[in-house]
């Protein structure tokens, strides 16, 4: 069954979009991430322009993160102070990201920038996660304990603040910087950033695993909600019909993914997630070198341009 998307300006198969939403929801539920890094490329691969894909997926990620954040809040697995500091940086980063997005679109370089960003980010992060998961599995087989984590130079920075829920005394500088980076990437690339934020908070900031996922979901929720509003107001690219279909499929798939994730060991999850991220990055790289079917595109411009 075909359905016309008003903002994307093309017809799509309803069952295909629902299936994509369910598949990404399954992955999100299994790995505890937003899934934007996978949904945005899938939409681009089926012909939706990167600009519309990025803007529309932001609302999908915000909706998915809302249900997750509520669940973690009820379990007292969110650090409000840490989330607030992250949001300060995230708000700044999101505003900068949407401004950059608008500028690149006006210059006609947005599609190439998004594709290159996905290639670099996903191949790098995917390879690192795959390697780390592989090393963890080898350590377990040999009975070698995991290396003990020690405090680094980040914990010597000034402007320290006490985060009671996470039981940390840490400088707000790296927390704000991380929020800026995640907010910027989310606005430009249409990713929640959970697959980057969670490892960074655990291994760099030493945030306890009991609060890290819930706190990251709060940041993702508000930055993606802010990005959706900015994209809708400044660029008019949020396709509500597309976002709604993705949400329906995503909620359904997430329930099954969460159950499947509970049956797989953490190091195996990291290994599988690394492979998935790496595969998407490689797919984008292949797209960049394949000769397009249409060598020229037509873009509508204003009378004053």
C-alpha positions in Angstrom: 0.0 0.0 0.0 1.5 3.3 -1.1 1.2 6.5 0.9 2.4 9.9 -0.2 4.7 11.8 2.1 4.0 15.6 1.7 7.3 16.9 2.9 9.5 14.2 1.4 7.5 14.6 -1.8 7.4 10.9 -2.8 5.2 7.9 -2.3 6.4 5.1 0.0 5.2 1.6 0.9 3.5 1.8 4.3 4.4 -1.7 5.2 8.1 -1.1 4.3 8.2 2.0 6.6 6.5 0.1 9.4 8.9 -2.8 9.0 11.9 -0.4 9.1 10.5 1.2 12.2 10.0 -2.2 13.9 13.5 -3.4 12.9 15.2 -0.3 14.2 13.0 -0.4 17.3 14.1 -4.0 17.9 17.7 -3.0 17.7 17.1 0.0 20.0 15.4 -2.2 22.5 18.1 -4.8 22.4 21.1 -2.5 22.7 19.4 0.4 24.7 20.2 3.1 22.1 18.1 5.5 20.1 18.6 3.9 16.8 18.9 7.1 14.8 22.3 6.1 13.4 20.5 3.2 11.7 17.1 4.8 10.8 18.5 7.8 9.1 20.7 5.8 6.7 17.8 3.4 5.9 15.5 6.3 4.9 18.2 7.7 2.7 18.8 4.3 1.1 15.1 4.1 0.0 15.2 7.5 -1.7 14.2 10.0 1.0 16.5 13.0 0.9 19.0 13.3 3.8 17.6 16.6 4.9 14.1 15.2 5.4 15.4 12.0 6.9 17.5 13.8 9.5 14.7 16.2 10.5 12.0 13.5 10.6 14.0 11.0 12.5 14.7 13.5 15.3 11.0 13.4 16.3 11.0 9.6 16.2 14.1 9.5 18.5 12.5 12.0 20.9 9.3 9.9 21.1 11.3 6.7 21.7 13.5 8.3 24.3 10.5 9.7 26.2 9.1 6.2 27.1 12.5 5.0 28.1 13.3 8.1 30.2 10.0 7.7 32.1 10.8 4.1 32.9 14.3 4.9 34.2 12.9 7.9 36.2 10.5 5.6 38.0 13.4 3.3 38.9 15.4 6.3 40.2 18.1 5.5 37.6 18.5 9.1 36.3 20.9 11.7 37.8 18.9 15.0 37.5 22.0 17.2 38.2 24.1 15.4 35.6 21.3 15.5 33.1 20.8 19.3 33.6 24.5 20.0 33.0 24.5 17.8 29.9 21.4 19.6 28.7 23.1 23.0 28.9 25.7 21.8 26.5 23.2 19.9 24.5 21.0 22.9 23.9 23.9 24.9 22.7 25.2 22.1 20.4 21.7 21.5 18.9 21.3 25.2 18.1 24.7 25.3 16.5 23.9 22.0 14.6 20.7 23.3 13.1 22.4 26.5 12.1 25.2 24.5 10.4 22.5 22.2 8.8 20.7 25.3 7.3 24.0 26.8 6.0 25.1 23.6 4.4 21.7 23.1 2.8 21.8 26.7 1.3 25.3 25.9 -0.1 24.1 22.6 -1.6 26.6 20.6 0.4 24.3 19.0 3.0 23.9 15.6 1.4 27.6 15.1 0.9 28.4 16.3 4.4 25.9 13.9 6.0 27.2 11.0 4.0 30.9 11.7 4.8 30.0 12.2 8.5 28.3 8.9 8.6 31.2 7.1 6.9 33.8 8.6 9.3 31.8 8.4 12.5 30.2 4.9 12.1 33.2 3.1 10.7 35.4 4.5 13.5 32.9 3.9 16.4 31.9 0.5 14.9 35.4 -0.7 14.6 36.3 0.4 18.1 33.2 -1.2 19.7 33.7 -4.4 17.7 37.4 -4.6 18.8 36.5 -3.9 22.5 33.8 -6.5 22.5 36.1 -9.0 20.9 38.8 -8.3 23.6 36.2 -8.6 26.3 35.1 -12.1 25.0 38.7 -13.3 24.8 39.3 -12.1 28.4 36.3 -14.0 29.7 37.3 -17.2 27.9 40.8 -17.0 29.4 39.5 -16.1 32.8 41.4 -12.8 32.8 39.7 -10.0 34.9 38.9 -6.7 33.2 41.5 -4.0 33.6 40.8 -1.7 36.5 39.7 1.8 35.6 41.5 4.7 37.2 40.8 8.4 37.2 42.4 10.4 34.5 43.2 14.1 33.8 39.6 15.0 33.3 39.0 14.5 37.0 41.6 17.1 37.8 39.8 19.9 36.0 38.3 22.9 37.9 34.7 24.0 38.4 33.8 20.7 40.1 30.2 19.9 41.1 28.8 17.1 43.2 26.4 14.7 41.4 24.7 12.9 44.3 22.7 10.3 42.4 25.8 9.1 40.6 28.0 9.6 43.6 30.6 11.7 41.7 32.5 14.9 42.2 33.4 16.1 38.7 34.2 19.2 36.7 31.2 20.5 34.7 33.6 21.4 31.8 33.8 18.0 30.2 30.1 17.3 30.8 29.1 20.5 29.0 31.5 19.8 26.1 30.1 16.3 25.7 26.6 17.7 25.7 27.6 20.2 23.0 29.1 17.5 20.8 26.1 15.1 21.1 23.6 17.9 20.5 25.5 19.1 17.4 25.8 15.6 15.9 22.1 14.9 16.6 21.0 18.0 14.8 23.2 17.6 11.7 23.1 13.8 11.4 19.8 12.8 12.9 21.3 10.5 15.6 20.4 10.4 19.2 24.0 9.8 20.0 23.4 7.2 22.7 25.9 4.8 21.1 28.6 7.4 21.6 27.3 9.1 24.8 27.0 6.0 26.9 30.6 4.6 26.3 32.0 8.1 26.8 30.2 8.7 30.1 31.2 5.2 31.4 34.9 5.1 30.3 35.8 8.8 30.3 33.7 10.4 33.0 33.4 7.1 35.1 29.6 7.5 35.5 28.1 4.4 37.2 26.2 2.1 34.8 23.2 2.3 37.1 22.5 5.9 36.0 24.3 6.3 32.7 21.6 5.0 30.3 18.7 6.8 31.9 20.6 10.1 32.1 21.7 9.7 28.4 18.0 9.2 27.4 17.0 12.5 29.1 19.7 14.3 27.1 18.5 12.6 23.9 14.9 13.3 24.6 15.3 17.1 25.0 18.0 17.6 22.3 16.0 15.7 19.7 12.8 17.5 20.7 14.6 20.9 20.4 16.1 19.8 17.1 12.7 18.8 15.8 11.2 22.2 16.7 14.1 24.1 15.1 14.1 22.0 11.9 10.3 22.5 11.6 10.5 26.3 12.1 13.6 27.1 10.2 13.8 24.5 7.4 10.2 23.1 7.3 11.6 19.6 6.7 9.8 17.5 9.4 7.5 15.0 7.7 4.9 14.2 10.4 3.4 11.4 8.4 6.7 9.6 8.1 7.6 10.2 11.7 4.2 8.8 12.9 4.7 5.6 10.9 8.2 5.2 12.2 7.0 5.7 15.8 4.3 3.0 15.4 6.8 0.4 14.1 9.5 1.5 16.6 7.3 1.0 19.7 6.3 -2.4 18.5 9.8 -3.6 17.7 11.3 -2.2 20.9 9.3 -4.5 23.1 10.7 -7.6 21.4 14.2 -6.2 21.2 14.3 -5.5 25.0 13.4 -9.2 25.7 16.0 -10.4 23.3 18.7 -8.2 24.8 18.2 -9.7 28.2 19.2 -13.1 26.9 22.5 -12.0 25.4 25.7 -11.2 27.4 26.9 -7.6 27.5 30.2 -8.3 25.6 28.3 -10.1 22.9 25.9 -7.2 22.6 28.8 -4.8 22.2 30.3 -7.0 19.5 27.1 -7.2 17.6 26.4 -3.5 17.9 29.9 -2.8 16.7 29.4 -5.0 13.7 26.0 -3.3 12.9 27.4 0.2 13.1 30.5 -0.8 11.0 28.2 -2.3 8.4 26.1 0.8 8.0 29.3 3.0 7.8 30.7 0.7 5.0 27.4 0.8 3.2 27.5 4.6 3.1 31.1 4.5 1.9 30.0 2.2 -1.0 27.2 4.6 -1.9 29.7 7.5 -2.2 31.8 5.7 -4.9 28.9 4.1 -6.9 28.0 6.0 -10.0 24.5 7.5 -9.5 21.6 6.6 -11.9 20.9 10.4 -12.4 24.0 12.6 -12.9 22.1 15.8 -12.4 19.5 17.0 -9.8 17.0 19.8 -9.9 16.7 22.1 -6.9 14.2 24.8 -6.5 15.7 28.2 -5.6 14.1 31.5 -4.6 13.8 34.5 -6.9 16.4 36.4 -4.9 19.1 33.7 -5.1 
